[in-house]
Amino acid sequence: MNVLKPIQYLFFILLAFPFLTMMAQNKTSVSITAQATVVDNSGIELVTIKNMDIDAGMAIDGKIYVSAKRDASAAMMMLKGRANAKFRVTFPAMIKITNNTGTGTLTLYYEMYGYQSDNQGASEPIDAVERNLQISSDSKYYFWVGGRVDINNARPGNYNGEFTLQIEYI
């Protein structure tokens, strides 16, 4: 009996909102940084190509939307693995991040798209529930991550959190 062993990648989301009100007025950009850490080495590597950039000045009713399919501000990652291998990916649909000082929260509702080549426009939605995908013949698969960021309860300060992406060969 073959037991599947999930590979987990942790993405530490670092949000810097030191002067949220000023940023909204000045349209200063905020960067969400994704850092991948391999928990179990099974021949899979995940490389962060681009972090998600958020412009707090673009908030509508306290929410910022970054389209994973169409927005150049979406984060981009590349998975390297076995050519043509099938894999499953799971991630949380939402996380809440608390300000380091304990006052204020951000809520992130993730949207992820993926494709076998570097073509964001052709990418397809990946739900937070388990979905079977296939690595390309050149051993790559691309992910774009966006979503909605609710800043209604945010207060000035620094926000740190993590986004766990679980990948397993099937």
Secondary structure, 3 states (H helix, E strand, C coil): CCCCCCEEEEEEEEEEECCHHHHHHHCCEEEEECCEEECCCCCCEEEEEECEEEEHHHCECCEEEECCCCCCCCEEEEEECCCCCEEEEECCCEEEEEECCCCCEEEEEEEEEEECCCCHHHCEEECCCCEEEECCCCCEEEEEEEEEEECCCCCCEEEEEEEEEEEEEC
